[in-house]
Amino acid sequence: MRKRLGNISGRKAARRALALLDPDTGLLSGFYAGKRTRQQLARRNREVAALREELARARGGAAGRFPPVSPDVFFIVGHQKSGTTWLMKMLDAHPEILCRGEGRPFGRNFRQKHKAGKGGYPPVSLYNAIASSRWLRLWIQRSVWTRRDRLEEHLDNLTRLAIEYFLTQELVESGKRMVGDKTVLLTSDIVREIAAVYPEAKVIHIIRDGRDVAVSTMHHIWNQAEDRGGHSRITPAQREKREAYWKDPEGLIRHGGGIFPDGWLRNYAAQWRRRVGRTVEDGPSLLGENYAEVRYEDLLARPEEELGRLLRFLGADAGGEKVRGCVEAASFERLSEGRRRGEEAPSFFRKGIAGDWKNVFTDRNRQEFKEGAGDLLVRLGYERDGNW
Amino acid sequence: MARIRERLSGLRLYLSGRRELRARIAEKDERLRRLRARLDRMERGGAGGVVPAFFLLGRARSGTTWLRSILNAHPEILCWGEGRFFEKSFLREDHGRWQVPNIVPVSLYGAILRSELLRSWVERSVWSAGSGVEEHLNALTRLAISHFLGTQLAGTGARIAGDKTPFVSAEVFGEIAAVYPEAKVIHIIRDGRDVAVSLLHHMWNNPLSEGGVYDLSDEELRLRDAYRSGRLRPPEGSLFTGERLRRIAADWSREVGRATEDGPSLLGENYAEVRYEDLLARPEEETERLLRFLGVDAGEEAVRRCVESSGFERSAGRRRGEEDATSRLRKGIAGDWRNVFTPEDRRIFKEAAGELLIRLGYERDAGW
C-alpha cells in the first residue's frame, strides 16, 4: 500500500516536475522564447519532408525516361598527382557509384594551345567551350527567348545542362545511381565555378603534401614525355635531369643539384599553393556541407576508415564489405600491375607512397619549396613551422 | 521519465544557445531552396524530359507573325518569335552591319554545331565516348531549346511554348524531326506570287544600305523610289527586276515544295499546314483546327479570343486592302499580285514556280 501510494506520489511529483518544466507555462517558460524558433525548425522539417516526397513522386513518374532527373552528382577535385585517379578508381568500384575522369567539365579559363588535346583529354573544358562559342554568345544576345543582359547566366545554365546531360547519360547505361567526375584543379577557380554552376553537387577534395606532389609530377613529366611516346612536354633541362637520374639517382640528388631544373620547383610550389590554398578556402565557404576533404596520406594509412567516411558523405552504402571491395579494387598492387608500394617504375602509378620527397629534396629544393608554398604546408598541418 | 528527459533536453538545447537553432534553421532553409530548385527543374523538364513545344514555320511574308499573334492570344499557349532555334545553315556573317539588334544572325542549332571547341570536347571527353558527336550535339540543342522555352513558360500559366521563325531552307523540318521529334510543327503557306510582292516591299523597307538586312541593287532602289513617288504604276511597269523575281520564285518553289514533302513524311501527325488565304477567309474554322492540333482548348470562346485579338485592323490601325507601303503590315490581303504583276512578271514566275502553284492548288494549270 505504501508502496503504491509512494508510486502515486512519485507520479504526482513527476507531473509537477513536468509542469514546472513545461516550456509554455512552467517556471522556465520565460526562457523558452526559443520556442518559436523551434517551431520554425519543425515547420521547415515538415516542408523538407513534403518536398522530398514530392520529389520522389516526380522521380518515380520520370523513371525510365531520358534524361532521368537530377541524379546525385559529385566531383573529386585535387591538384594533379595528388591521388585523384586512385580515389576515382576506388569510388568507381562501388556498386552505386559511377566515377570517371578527367572529363574536364570546369575550368572557365582552361584551354590548351595543343588543339588535339594531350593524353586523350579534351584540350578545353566544357565550360570554356560553351562560354567561348562566338555564335552561341551571339544567339543568346539576340534571341527573344533569352534575357539579353544575362549572357553569363545563360552560359552558366547551358554549361550545367551539358554537364548534367553527359554525366547522366553515362549513368543511365551503367545502371548505378550516382555519378562523379574526377576534376583536376586545372585552375584555382574550379570549386568557385562548381558552386556557381552546380551548387547542389558534392565535392571531395583530395590533398597531398605538395612536396610529394612535386616529386611525383617530375617523374610524371619524365615518364609521359613526348619523346617516350607520351603526352607531356619536356624541356631540354628536364630531359638532362631525367637521363642523369636514370643512370645514377643517388648521384643526381647528392651531387647533381637534384631532380628539378633551376627555378621549376619554386614556380610549381607556388602553383600548388594557389590552387590548393584557394580550394581549401572556397570549399567550406561556398559549398558548406557539400564539401569534404581527404588527405592522400590518410587514405594510404587508413584506407577503409577514410573511404567509409567519404561514402557516407556521398550518401552511398558504407558497409564494411563494400568499403573493402573498393579499397581492394584500387589497390596499388592492382593499379601498378603487381608492384608493391615503394617499388618504383616509370609508370603513371609510380611508387605510391607518402614522404618520398625526403629521399629526393636537396637543401636548395627545400628552400625553393618554402618560398613557393611554405605557409600552405603549415596551414595544412604538414609542418609545424618553417624549420624543416 | 522519458518526458522529463525530453523536456530537459529541450532545456539543454535552449541553454546551448539559440544560435545553434538559428543555424539549423538556416541550414534547413538552404536545403529547402535546393529541393525547390530541383523540383522546379523537374517540372520545367515536363513529361518526356523536355518542354511541350511547337514550331510555327513559314517562308518570310507568309503570315507567320499574324498566326503567331493569333496563337499567342490563347491562354494555354506561349508563342514568341523569332527565336531561330533551327536551320543550321542559317548564318549571316554580315550581321555587324545591321542596325536591327533583335534579329538573330545564326540559329541556336547552327551555333552549337559550329562551336569547334565544343565539338573537340565532345570528341575527346570520357563522358561522351559512348555515341557519336552529332548525336550529342543534337541532344545538347534539344536540352538548350527546352531550357529556354521552359524558362519563359514557367509562371505564365501556359502549357505549351512555341516559337515562330520564318525559314530560308526547308532543312528545318528534318532538323526538328531529328532534334525535337515530339514537337508539333505548323507550316503556314501563302501564294508565292503574293509572297513575292510582300517580300519586295519588305526588302524596300529594309535595305542593307539603310541599316536593314537586304542587299538591294541600285536599280531596285530606283524602282522603289519611282513607285513611292508615283512615277511607277504597276502593272504598267514592273516593280521587280527580273533577277529578283526569278530568285524569289525559285526559292519559294524549291523550299516550300520540299517542306510540303518533308513535313508529312518526317513529322507525320506532328505536322500541320495552313494557308494564309484560308486563315483570311475562315479565321475561326482554321484557328479552331490549329488549336485542336496543338492540344489546347478549341472552344468557341477561346477561338474568338484568338481571332479578335489579332485582327489586321487592330494591329495595323487600317482596314485590309488599305496600303501603307512602308509598314510591316502593309495591306493584308490575298491576290494582290494580280494588281501588280506585269505579263513579263507572270512569265518569269510561271517558269520558276508554276508547277508548285498547281500542286498547291493556287492554279489549275499554266493558263493564268
Boltz contact constraints between the chains, C-beta under 6 A:
constraints:
  - contact:
      token1: [A, 18]
      token2: [B, 3]
      max_distance: 6.0
  - contact:
      token1: [A, 21]
      token2: [B, 7]
      max_distance: 6.0
  - contact:
      token1: [A, 34]
      token2: [B, 14]
      max_distance: 6.0
  - contact:
      token1: [A, 34]
      token2: [B, 18]
      max_distance: 6.0
  - contact:
      token1: [A, 37]
      token2: [B, 18]
      max_distance: 6.0
  - contact:
      token1: [A, 37]
      token2: [B, 21]
      max_distance: 6.0
  - contact:
      token1: [A, 40]
      token2: [B, 25]
      max_distance: 6.0
  - contact:
      token1: [A, 41]
      token2: [B, 24]
      max_distance: 6.0
  - contact:
      token1: [A, 41]
      token2: [B, 25]
      max_distance: 6.0
  - contact:
      token1: [A, 44]
      token2: [B, 28]
      max_distance: 6.0
  - contact:
      token1: [A, 47]
      token2: [B, 32]
      max_distance: 6.0
  - contact:
      token1: [A, 48]
      token2: [B, 31]
      max_distance: 6.0
  - contact:
      token1: [A, 51]
      token2: [B, 35]
      max_distance: 6.0
  - contact:
      token1: [A, 55]
      token2: [B, 39]
      max_distance: 6.0
  - contact:
      token1: [A, 58]
      token2: [B, 42]
      max_distance: 6.0
  - contact:
      token1: [A, 65]
      token2: [B, 49]
      max_distance: 6.0
  - contact:
      token1: [A, 66]
      token2: [B, 49]
      max_distance: 6.0
  - contact:
      token1: [A, 67]
      token2: [B, 49]
      max_distance: 6.0
  - contact:
      token1: [A, 69]
      token2: [B, 42]
      max_distance: 6.0
  - contact:
      token1: [A, 69]
      token2: [B, 45]
      max_distance: 6.0
  - contact:
      token1: [A, 70]
      token2: [B, 38]
      max_distance: 6.0
  - contact:
      token1: [A, 100]
      token2: [B, 126]
      max_distance: 6.0
  - contact:
      token1: [A, 103]
      token2: [B, 125]
      max_distance: 6.0
  - contact:
      token1: [A, 103]
      token2: [B, 126]
      max_distance: 6.0
  - contact:
      token1: [A, 103]
      token2: [B, 127]
      max_distance: 6.0
  - contact:
      token1: [A, 117]
      token2: [B, 124]
      max_distance: 6.0
  - contact:
      token1: [A, 122]
      token2: [B, 121]
      max_distance: 6.0
  - contact:
      token1: [A, 122]
      token2: [B, 124]
      max_distance: 6.0
  - contact:
      token1: [A, 122]
      token2: [B, 125]
      max_distance: 6.0
  - contact:
      token1: [A, 124]
      token2: [B, 117]
      max_distance: 6.0
  - contact:
      token1: [A, 124]
      token2: [B, 121]
      max_distance: 6.0
  - contact:
      token1: [A, 126]
      token2: [B, 121]
      max_distance: 6.0
  - contact:
      token1: [A, 129]
      token2: [B, 117]
      max_distance: 6.0
  - contact:
      token1: [A, 129]
      token2: [B, 118]
      max_distance: 6.0
  - contact:
      token1: [A, 129]
      token2: [B, 121]
      max_distance: 6.0
  - contact:
      token1: [A, 133]
      token2: [B, 115]
      max_distance: 6.0
  - contact:
      token1: [A, 135]
      token2: [B, 106]
      max_distance: 6.0
  - contact:
      token1: [A, 135]
      token2: [B, 111]
      max_distance: 6.0
  - contact:
      token1: [A, 135]
      token2: [B, 114]
      max_distance: 6.0
  - contact:
      token1: [A, 136]
      token2: [B, 111]
      max_distance: 6.0
  - contact:
      token1: [A, 139]
      token2: [B, 104]
      max_distance: 6.0
  - contact:
      token1: [A, 139]
      token2: [B, 106]
      max_distance: 6.0
  - contact:
      token1: [A, 139]
      token2: [B, 108]
      max_distance: 6.0
  - contact:
      token1: [A, 139]
      token2: [B, 111]
      max_distance: 6.0
  - contact:
      token1: [A, 142]
      token2: [B, 104]
      max_distance: 6.0
  - contact:
      token1: [A, 143]
      token2: [B, 83]
      max_distance: 6.0
  - contact:
      token1: [A, 143]
      token2: [B, 104]
      max_distance: 6.0
  - contact:
      token1: [A, 144]
      token2: [B, 80]
      max_distance: 6.0
  - contact:
      token1: [A, 144]
      token2: [B, 83]
      max_distance: 6.0
  - contact:
      token1: [A, 145]
      token2: [B, 83]
      max_distance: 6.0
  - contact:
      token1: [A, 145]
      token2: [B, 148]
      max_distance: 6.0
  - contact:
      token1: [A, 158]
      token2: [B, 144]
      max_distance: 6.0
  - contact:
      token1: [A, 161]
      token2: [B, 143]
      max_distance: 6.0
  - contact:
      token1: [A, 161]
      token2: [B, 147]
      max_distance: 6.0
  - contact:
      token1: [A, 162]
      token2: [B, 140]
      max_distance: 6.0
  - contact:
      token1: [A, 165]
      token2: [B, 143]
      max_distance: 6.0
  - contact:
      token1: [A, 166]
      token2: [B, 127]
      max_distance: 6.0
  - contact:
      token1: [A, 166]
      token2: [B, 128]
      max_distance: 6.0
  - contact:
      token1: [A, 170]
      token2: [B, 127]
      max_distance: 6.0
  - contact:
      token1: [A, 200]
      token2: [B, 34]
      max_distance: 6.0
